[in-house]
Amino acid sequence: MNTVRPAPATSSHWRDLRLVLRPFLAEQPRPLLLGALLAALTVLTGMALLGLSGWFITATALAGLHAATAFTFDVFMPSAGIRLLALGRTASRYGERLVTHDATFAVLAALRVRLFRGWARPEAARALLMRPARLLFRLTSDIDALESLYLRLFVPAAAALGAAVLAGVVLGFMHAGMGPALALWLVVAGWGIAWAVAKGARRPAVQRAHAIEALRARAVDLVAGQTDLVMAGRLDAQRDALMHADAQLAKADLALNKLEAAAGFAYGSAGTLTLVGVLLAVGALVGEGVIGAPAAALALLVALTASEPFAALRRGALDAGRTWLAVRRLAPRMRDEADQAARPTESSSALNLQGITVAHSGSRTPVLSDLSLTLAPGERVALIGASGAGKSTLLAAIAGEITPQAGQVSAQPACLLTQRTELFQDSLRDNLRLADPAATDDQLHAVLQAAGLASDVRAMPAGLATRLGEGGLGLSGGQSRRLALARLLLRPVPLWLLDEPTEALDAATAHDVLQRLAQHAGTRTLLIATHLRREAALANRLVCMRQGRIVADLRRGSPAFDAALRSLRPD
């Protein structure tokens, strides 16, 4: 009997890393490479500067012992070289910081967009609503942790490798065996210590990441839900949970601090051993007359500076566990998946549903059962039925927020206006531009005028730049709904999905909003989920739903249509 063996964990980890690195490196390949080269150049010019300075000082001192050599010794070329290296090191350091950080921030911004688009797929957004803190941590902490891959691992590793090669070349000219031996020792010791630190820091780094997330989430719950916690008698329990997360964070920090101290000691010891070994070697060469004292000073200073770039790997090694956790979390969302529940229709229909069945996650009871529905372009249809009949679920399935378990969904590009007005803590302008990022202020004023909100915005001192609070704080319920209507008008799609568009509005405001909807809908197809007579009156067709099924399909002008319309809740 053949058995399928699971892929090794190491293979899976490298596959995850490739998934993250591919968009990471593809976004800014040239700036990332240039930054690494500038980092290596900075290290090399620093080594050359210190080595040349040591050689110059020693050679000058020896030349001054005799009058003949004092007058013939050329001090101008070495001093000019020192000045050139000093200026070059400063310029390369500035360029390296500018290029590496600019490229890294650009890459992280692009990854955030890519990640956010990943949550636009069916079911993803709804799953994240169950644990909203997870979305925040993925977009902030996990993405930020990826900067260590480049800034604290790749760049220092490239610079350290360049330092080892330069040290090996310089000492290789003095002795054929000493150069390669030094380069090999630097690479093995420097990278070996970093690998050991990364391996030891992995568990506490992951624990620290989990503790920070728990601390933030519980602190927010404590502040935002204080009233509910007091009423439920859970305030002390929440405080204890917060203190436990803080204790876990302190424990992880202590473990990482100990590792950092141990890493510093290891790199210090490796540097000392390097210096002692080179000192003994050049001492022997000087004793044999192979090299002079200035060359010995050059070798010692080059060896001293060559070990320093490896110590820069310490910070990246300590963060490697956190970075690896971020890679594992983000890799599944970096896959290019284009599956959508609703695909553009190829028929003459605006919407065509064929036997769709939908059930919520974790439930075996279908919300929609073998449901079929067809809408012609320009048709206005109202879904009516009792609460729980499946009207909102049907709109979500058409919009692609829920994937049906069975059946087919074919629809024109659609825009869903949900029951709840979703506004962000941002300016009015940016809240509107969610529908069209390229919209001009003139276009924004036009849709505000169409939605009946233009006069209110003009009365605000900052106009379109007016900042809203969390959830649209600063606007009334009617103003918020009009802003949502303006955003709907700004979206150029042929199909509107409206879920109780005037719920919780007073009668006068509701009728005004509905009048504007009808006026500006034009030739668009409308599908309205409602239990209100005023909203259903917009439709020329009523589709009655009960327990996830369509039980009646009524056309305007028929007695059944009029009776069903009268049965709905009035204003």
Number of C-alpha atoms within 10 A of each C-alpha: 2 4 5 5 6 7 8 8 9 9 10 13 15 13 14 20 17 15 20 22 18 11 17 22 17 11 18 16 13 12 18 26 16 16 26 23 18 24 27 25 20 24 25 25 22 22 25 24 22 20 25 24 19 21 22 20 14 18 18 17 13 14 17 13 10 10 9 10 13 15 11 9 12 12 13 9 9 15 14 11 15 20 13 13 21 17 13 17 23 14 13 21 21 14 17 24 15 12 19 22 18 15 23 25 13 14 23 21 15 16 21 17 12 16 21 16 12 19 16 14 19 21 18 13 17 16 13 14 11 9 10 13 16 14 17 13 18 18 18 13 16 23 21 18 21 27 19 20 20 22 20 20 20 16 25 24 26 17 25 28 21 21 31 28 20 21 29 27 18 19 26 17 11 17 17 12 12 20 22 18 13 23 24 14 17 26 19 12 19 27 20 12 23 27 17 13 25 22 14 18 25 21 16 23 25 20 19 24 23 17 22 18 19 20 21 16 16 20 18 13 15 20 10 11 13 15 12 13 17 12 9 9 11 14 17 11 11 17 14 12 17 21 15 15 22 18 14 20 23 14 16 21 16 13 17 22 14 12 19 18 12 14 22 15 12 18 22 15 12 19 23 14 12 20 21 14 16 23 17 11 17 24 16 13 17 15 12 10 10 12 16 16 18 20 23 24 23 23 25 25 23 29 30 20 22 31 26 18 22 26 23 20 27 27 18 24 28 28 24 28 24 26 26 21 18 23 25 19 15 22 18 14 17 21 14 10 9 8 11 15 21 25 16 13 15 10 11 10 16 24 24 21 20 15 16 20 22 24 18 16 11 6 8 9 11 16 19 26 20 16 19 16 14 13 19 13 17 16 17 24 25 26 27 26 22 14 13 13 20 25 28 21 21 25 23 20 22 27 25 23 22 25 25 23 14 15 16 19 25 20 25 23 18 23 19 19 21 17 16 14 17 14 22 16 14 16 19 21 19 19 22 25 18 15 18 17 11 9 15 12 11 9 13 22 19 17 22 24 16 19 26 19 21 20 11 13 19 12 9 11 9 12 15 19 14 16 19 17 14 11 14 22 14 13 14 10 16 17 18 20 28 27 26 24 25 25 21 23 23 20 16 13 14 19 25 24 23 23 23 21 24 23 16 13 15 12 14 9 16 21 16 15 22 19 15 16 20 15 10 14 17 10 12 19 23 25 25 28 27 25 22 19 17 19 25 24 18 17 20 15 21 25 22 19 22 17 17 21 18 21 11 15 16 18 16 14 10 9 11 15 19 15 10 18 21 13 12 18 11 12 13
